[in-house]
Amino acid sequence: MLTNKTLQIIILVYLVGHILYIIYYALGLYQLNPFIRLKSLSVEEQQLIADNIPIYGRLPEKYKQKCNGRIIWFRTKKKFVFYGEIEKQEELTLILSAAVVLMTLGLRNYKMLRSVLRVVVYPTAYYSKLKRRHHLGEYNPNFKTLVLSADKIWEGFEIPNDNKNLAVHEFAHALSFEMLRKSSWEAKRFRVGIRKIEKLFQKEGFRKKLVSSQYFREYGLTNLQEFFSVAVENYFETPSIFHNDFPELFDIIQRMLNFDYEIACMFNPAKRLP
């Protein structure tokens, strides 16, 4: 039989172990765990990114190295949760990390510590208990969580110039939330850009141009937040067309993100961006 002293020791060990686990989990959740090793990108992983996100392969070496370091950090430090039977989980983690890193490549604040703690992935459309309807993807600022469907993630990268990319769209929502109350210069610059987009968005002539051009998908006309996310999808996938057709809006977003994807054309003119 266990004595009272032995039982007390067992309970104490259990409690200490439980507390240490909670601390370890919290450190990992908030990207503070020093025991998590950062694993370099393999040649195969870099090729996978280039195959799914062509702009990555066109980046000059200095930008590619910067991009690689940030991808390594993001995929290691963020918590990716997969529900159901989902194939290629490591590949999905890599592609999602690469997408958000390329979107924020011109920003100092790429870690999104205030806005993204978890990325949850379901096999396909999932039922949201909060909104009581099925979703393909959403960003929940209260839980600092992106929720995405795996099939739509891959679909977004299958055609690199159709301006439909679920991952980029939802990460753009998260970026807006990240910049909402920060006092940094780039956050203030970002908010100035949002206000300029809002003024454009409210102009009757501009809205007519949006509708008639059919360059931005109709969902972007829902509200300012959705328009910004849709515009970032276009900026990410077809920057040259964007620049030619909507130069004023293009320049605003370029200043907000502090990176022009057209720069890749300068280093690889044989492969022009759409």
Secondary structure as UniProt FT lines:
FT   HELIX           4..29
FT   TURN            30..31
FT   TURN            34..35
FT   HELIX           43..52
FT   HELIX           54..58
FT   HELIX           61..77
FT   STRAND          79..82
FT   HELIX           89..103
FT   TURN            104..106
FT   TURN            113..115
FT   STRAND          118..122
FT   STRAND          126..128
FT   TURN            129..132
FT   STRAND          133..135
FT   STRAND          137..140
FT   TURN            141..144
FT   STRAND          145..149
FT   HELIX           150..158
FT   TURN            160..161
FT   HELIX           166..178
FT   HELIX           185..202
FT   HELIX           204..213
FT   HELIX           218..221
FT   HELIX           224..237
FT   HELIX           239..245
FT   HELIX           247..257
FT   TURN            261..262
FT   HELIX           263..267
FT   TURN            269..270
//
